[in-house]
């Protein structure tokens, strides 16, 4: 007798590989640099707000996310009808593909980029169209525009690009959007927006206001340090935000996560100081790498990219020997998070002891 079988596409879904924790080392403090986590503890007031919310865990969370929507509306200057919340911005990626793609439709994105893209696309039965990044790790926007066909429904622009690091500029994005049909949804994935320090930086919210087919996705996991609570949000034209909310998991964002996100928004002055400190460490790491002969793609997130190619797994093993765990992408390179000062010193030491040819 035949057993129940999942859809064919399910067997084709690539596995998401999470960053590994470091193995204990006697006499050596180890650091996890494999998941782009914020090394700082929760912002002032966040633990207290989360604790108060946890005391009501016998009650369902506010399914409408009313208070958090209002806090985001006040911060961003958009109406709540332009917002959609989910369990991290990655959940929004799944939801938008589900909402906008029929089986066989195409989703265009740079590669290598965020590894959840092919998972979400394949799970929906849509077709992945991967456009190689340029040698410097940047999006090849000309090639991405040329890859759009009559079957394209969604285009992802990850800026800063995870895992290679560079961002696109607003001028580049505007020129790209001018080439994309209005029927195609363009997702500006800004998970690391708070870390960007460059001229002509992309403003996803302003871009959304100027286009009916553009949305920005952002998260509380990175700069805000709420990776364990899973809160992401989209800023989108009202019809698109409505569609995202329609396919969202009911009660998906817990009351504890909502309370922590609201408290984190209220602590933004302290947040910005922490982000500035991480950016300063990022710049120190980049300079230190250059001093030992390694030039990396211009990082605009809280990580750097080692283009190690076939030596990537050996590089990860060498990092482990130094007490740091990095995120290898076999055959391509490794993403290394910027974290505590001592951990960052070891990143530079890794480049010194494991030289790579640029």
C-alpha positions as CSV (number, residue, x, y, z in Angstrom):
1,X,0.0,0.0,0.0
2,X,1.3,3.4,-1.0
3,X,2.2,5.7,1.9
4,X,1.5,9.5,1.9
5,X,4.1,11.4,-0.1
6,X,5.1,15.1,0.1
7,X,5.2,17.2,-2.9
8,X,8.1,16.6,-5.2
9,X,9.7,19.9,-4.4
10,X,10.0,19.0,-0.7
11,X,12.8,16.5,-1.4
12,X,14.7,19.2,-3.3
13,X,14.7,21.7,-0.5
14,X,18.3,22.4,0.5
15,X,19.1,22.2,4.2
16,X,19.7,25.4,6.1
17,X,23.0,25.2,7.9
18,X,23.1,27.1,11.1
19,X,26.3,28.5,12.5
20,X,28.1,26.0,14.8
21,X,28.9,26.8,18.4
22,X,32.6,26.6,19.4
23,X,33.9,23.5,21.1
24,X,35.2,23.9,24.6
25,X,38.9,24.5,24.8
26,X,40.7,24.1,28.1
27,X,42.5,27.3,29.0
28,X,41.1,29.2,25.9
29,X,38.1,31.4,25.7
30,X,36.2,30.5,22.5
31,X,34.0,32.6,20.4
32,X,31.1,31.9,18.0
33,X,31.6,34.0,14.9
34,X,29.4,31.9,12.7
35,X,25.9,33.4,13.1
36,X,26.2,37.2,12.9
37,X,24.9,37.5,16.4
38,X,25.2,40.7,18.4
39,X,27.8,40.1,21.1
40,X,26.2,42.6,23.5
41,X,23.7,41.6,26.2
42,X,20.1,42.9,25.9
43,X,19.5,46.6,25.9
44,X,18.4,48.4,29.1
45,X,14.8,47.6,29.9
46,X,14.5,44.7,27.5
47,X,14.9,41.8,30.0
48,X,12.4,43.5,32.4
49,X,9.8,44.0,29.6
50,X,10.2,40.4,28.5
51,X,9.9,39.1,32.0
52,X,6.7,41.0,32.6
53,X,5.3,39.6,29.3
54,X,6.4,36.1,30.2
55,X,4.2,36.3,33.3
56,X,1.3,36.3,31.0
57,X,2.4,33.2,29.0
58,X,-0.9,31.5,29.7
59,X,-2.5,34.0,27.4
60,X,-2.2,34.2,23.6
61,X,-0.1,37.1,22.3
62,X,-1.8,40.0,20.5
63,X,-2.4,38.5,17.1
64,X,-2.6,42.0,15.7
65,X,0.8,43.1,17.1
66,X,-0.9,46.4,17.8
67,X,1.6,48.0,20.1
68,X,4.6,46.9,18.1
69,X,3.0,48.0,14.9
70,X,2.4,51.4,16.4
71,X,6.0,51.7,17.7
72,X,7.4,50.8,14.3
73,X,4.9,53.2,12.6
74,X,6.2,56.0,14.9
75,X,9.8,55.2,14.2
76,X,9.5,54.8,10.4
77,X,6.9,57.4,9.6
78,X,4.6,54.9,7.9
79,X,1.1,53.8,8.7
80,X,0.5,50.4,10.4
81,X,-1.2,49.3,7.2
82,X,2.3,49.4,5.5
83,X,3.7,46.9,8.0
84,X,3.8,43.1,8.4
85,X,5.5,41.2,11.2
86,X,6.8,37.7,11.3
87,X,9.2,35.4,13.2
88,X,12.3,37.0,11.8
89,X,12.7,38.6,8.4
90,X,13.5,35.1,7.0
91,X,9.8,34.2,7.7
92,X,8.8,37.1,5.6
93,X,10.8,35.7,2.7
94,X,8.9,32.5,2.9
95,X,5.6,34.3,3.2
96,X,6.1,36.6,0.2
97,X,7.2,33.7,-2.1
98,X,4.1,31.8,-0.9
99,X,1.9,34.8,-1.5
100,X,3.2,35.9,-4.9
101,X,4.5,32.8,-6.7
102,X,2.7,30.0,-8.4
103,X,4.6,26.7,-9.0
104,X,7.1,27.2,-11.8
105,X,7.3,31.0,-11.3
106,X,10.8,32.4,-11.1
107,X,12.6,34.2,-8.3
108,X,15.8,36.1,-9.2
109,X,18.5,36.7,-6.6
110,X,22.3,37.1,-6.4
111,X,24.5,34.2,-5.5
112,X,26.1,33.7,-3.2
113,X,23.6,35.4,-1.0
114,X,21.3,34.6,1.9
115,X,21.0,30.8,2.0
116,X,17.3,30.8,3.0
117,X,16.3,32.2,-0.4
118,X,16.6,28.9,-2.3
119,X,14.9,27.1,0.6
120,X,11.9,29.4,0.5
121,X,11.7,29.3,-3.3
122,X,12.0,25.6,-3.6
123,X,9.5,25.0,-0.8
124,X,6.9,27.0,-2.8
125,X,7.5,25.0,-5.9
126,X,9.0,28.1,-7.6
127,X,12.2,28.2,-9.7
128,X,15.5,29.6,-8.4
129,X,17.3,31.9,-10.8
130,X,20.7,32.6,-9.3
131,X,22.9,35.4,-10.7
132,X,26.6,35.2,-9.7
133,X,27.9,38.1,-7.6
134,X,30.8,40.1,-9.1
135,X,34.4,39.2,-8.1
136,X,34.2,41.9,-5.4
137,X,31.1,40.3,-3.8
138,X,28.7,42.9,-5.1
139,X,25.4,42.3,-6.8
140,X,25.6,42.2,-10.6
141,X,22.4,44.3,-11.0
142,X,22.8,44.4,-14.8
143,X,22.8,40.7,-15.0
144,X,20.0,40.4,-12.6
145,X,17.8,42.7,-14.6
146,X,18.7,40.8,-17.7
147,X,17.6,37.5,-16.0
148,X,14.0,38.7,-15.5
149,X,11.6,36.9,-17.8
150,X,7.8,36.7,-18.2
151,X,7.8,34.0,-15.4
152,X,9.7,36.2,-12.9
153,X,7.5,37.2,-9.9
154,X,10.0,38.2,-7.3
155,X,13.5,39.7,-7.2
156,X,15.6,39.7,-4.1
157,X,18.2,42.4,-3.4
158,X,20.2,41.6,-0.3
159,X,21.9,44.8,0.9
160,X,24.3,44.5,2.6
161,X,24.7,41.2,1.0
162,X,24.9,38.2,3.3
163,X,27.5,36.6,3.3
164,X,29.9,38.7,1.1
165,X,29.3,42.0,2.7
166,X,29.0,44.9,0.2
167,X,25.9,47.0,-0.3
168,X,24.3,48.4,-3.4
169,X,23.9,52.2,-3.6
170,X,20.6,54.1,-3.9
171,X,21.7,55.2,-7.4
172,X,22.3,51.7,-8.4
173,X,19.0,50.5,-7.0
174,X,17.1,53.2,-8.6
175,X,18.6,52.4,-12.0
176,X,17.9,48.7,-11.4
177,X,14.2,49.4,-10.5
178,X,13.8,51.4,-13.7
179,X,14.5,48.2,-15.6
180,X,12.2,45.9,-13.6
181,X,8.5,45.5,-14.7
182,X,6.0,46.9,-12.2
183,X,4.3,43.5,-12.0
184,X,7.5,42.0,-10.4
185,X,7.9,42.3,-6.6
186,X,11.3,43.6,-5.6
187,X,12.4,42.8,-2.1
188,X,15.1,45.0,-0.6
189,X,16.5,42.8,2.2
190,X,17.9,45.2,4.8
191,X,18.6,42.8,7.7
192,X,21.9,44.7,8.4
193,X,20.8,48.2,7.6
194,X,21.9,49.7,10.9
195,X,25.5,48.8,10.2
196,X,25.7,50.6,6.8
197,X,28.3,53.4,6.6
198,X,28.6,54.6,3.0
199,X,27.7,57.4,0.8
200,X,24.5,57.1,-1.2
201,X,23.3,54.3,1.1
202,X,20.0,52.6,0.2
203,X,16.9,53.8,2.1
204,X,14.4,50.9,1.6
205,X,11.5,52.7,3.3
206,X,11.9,55.8,1.0
207,X,12.3,53.5,-2.0
208,X,9.1,51.7,-1.0
209,X,7.2,55.0,-0.9
210,X,8.3,55.7,-4.5
211,X,7.3,52.3,-6.0
212,X,4.2,50.1,-5.8
213,X,6.3,47.0,-6.3
214,X,9.1,47.4,-3.6
215,X,9.2,46.2,-0.1
216,X,11.9,46.4,2.6
217,X,12.5,43.6,5.1
218,X,14.3,44.2,8.3
219,X,14.9,42.4,11.6
220,X,15.4,42.8,15.3
221,X,17.9,39.8,15.3
222,X,21.1,41.7,14.4
223,X,21.6,45.2,15.6
224,X,18.9,45.0,18.2
225,X,20.3,41.7,19.6
226,X,17.0,39.8,19.7
227,X,18.1,36.8,17.6
228,X,16.6,34.4,20.2
229,X,13.1,36.0,20.0
230,X,12.7,36.0,16.2
231,X,11.1,39.3,15.2
232,X,11.2,40.7,11.7
233,X,9.1,43.2,9.8
234,X,8.3,44.3,6.3
235,X,7.6,47.8,5.2
236,X,5.5,47.6,2.0
237,X,2.7,49.2,0.0
238,X,-0.6,48.4,1.7
239,X,-1.8,45.7,-0.7
240,X,1.5,43.8,-0.4
241,X,1.6,44.2,3.4
242,X,-2.0,42.9,3.5
243,X,-1.0,39.8,1.5
244,X,1.9,39.1,3.8
245,X,-0.3,39.3,6.9
246,X,-2.8,37.0,5.2
247,X,-0.4,34.2,4.9
248,X,1.3,34.7,8.2
249,X,1.2,32.1,11.0
250,X,-1.5,33.2,13.5
251,X,0.0,34.3,16.8
252,X,3.5,33.8,15.3
253,X,5.3,36.6,17.1
254,X,5.1,35.8,20.9
255,X,4.0,38.3,23.5
256,X,7.5,38.1,25.0
257,X,9.1,38.9,21.6
258,X,6.7,41.8,21.0
259,X,7.5,43.3,24.4
260,X,11.2,42.9,23.9
261,X,11.1,44.6,20.4
262,X,9.1,47.5,21.8
263,X,11.5,48.0,24.6
264,X,14.5,47.7,22.2
265,X,13.0,50.5,20.0
266,X,12.7,52.7,23.2
267,X,16.4,52.1,23.9
268,X,17.6,53.2,20.5
269,X,20.1,55.7,21.8
270,X,22.0,53.0,23.5
271,X,21.6,50.7,20.5
272,X,23.2,53.2,18.2
273,X,26.2,53.5,20.5
274,X,26.6,49.7,20.4
275,X,26.3,49.7,16.6
276,X,28.9,52.4,16.3
277,X,31.2,50.4,18.4
278,X,30.7,47.3,16.3
279,X,31.3,49.4,13.1
280,X,34.5,50.7,14.6
281,X,35.6,47.2,15.3
282,X,34.7,46.2,11.8
283,X,36.9,48.9,10.4
284,X,39.7,47.9,12.7
285,X,39.4,44.3,11.5
286,X,39.4,45.3,7.8
287,X,42.6,47.4,8.4
288,X,44.2,44.6,10.3
289,X,43.5,42.1,7.5
290,X,44.9,44.5,4.9
291,X,48.0,45.0,7.0
292,X,48.7,41.2,6.8
293,X,47.9,41.1,3.1
294,X,44.2,40.2,2.9
295,X,41.8,42.6,1.2
296,X,38.2,41.6,1.8
297,X,35.1,42.8,0.0
298,X,33.8,46.1,1.4
299,X,31.8,45.0,4.5
300,X,28.7,47.0,5.4
301,X,27.2,44.4,7.8
302,X,28.6,43.0,11.0
303,X,30.8,40.5,9.3
304,X,33.6,40.1,6.8
305,X,34.1,37.6,3.9
306,X,37.1,35.5,3.3
307,X,37.0,34.4,-0.4
308,X,38.8,31.1,0.3
309,X,37.5,29.0,-2.5
310,X,38.6,25.4,-2.4
311,X,40.5,26.1,0.8
312,X,37.4,27.2,2.8
313,X,37.1,24.1,5.0
314,X,40.8,24.2,5.8
315,X,40.3,27.9,6.7
316,X,37.5,26.9,9.1
317,X,39.6,24.2,10.7
318,X,42.4,26.8,11.2
319,X,40.0,29.2,12.8
320,X,38.8,26.4,15.2
321,X,42.4,25.9,16.3
322,X,42.5,29.6,17.2
323,X,39.3,29.2,19.3
324,X,36.9,30.9,16.9
325,X,34.1,29.3,14.8
326,X,33.4,30.8,11.4
327,X,30.7,30.0,8.9
328,X,32.2,28.2,5.9
329,X,30.4,27.9,2.5
330,X,32.4,25.0,0.9
331,X,34.0,26.0,-2.4
332,X,33.2,29.7,-2.0
333,X,34.5,31.2,1.2
334,X,33.7,31.9,4.8
335,X,31.7,34.6,6.6
336,X,33.2,35.8,9.9
337,X,31.2,37.9,12.3
338,X,32.6,40.9,14.0
339,X,32.3,40.4,17.8
340,X,34.3,41.0,21.0
341,X,37.7,42.7,20.7
342,X,39.6,39.5,21.5
343,X,37.6,37.5,19.0
344,X,38.3,40.2,16.4
345,X,42.0,40.0,17.1
346,X,41.9,36.3,16.3
347,X,40.3,37.1,13.0
348,X,43.3,39.1,12.1
349,X,45.6,36.4,13.4
350,X,43.7,33.8,11.3
351,X,44.5,35.9,8.2
352,X,48.2,36.2,9.2
353,X,48.6,32.4,9.9
354,X,46.4,31.2,7.0
355,X,47.3,33.5,4.1
356,X,44.9,33.7,1.1
357,X,45.8,35.0,-2.3
358,X,43.5,37.8,-3.4
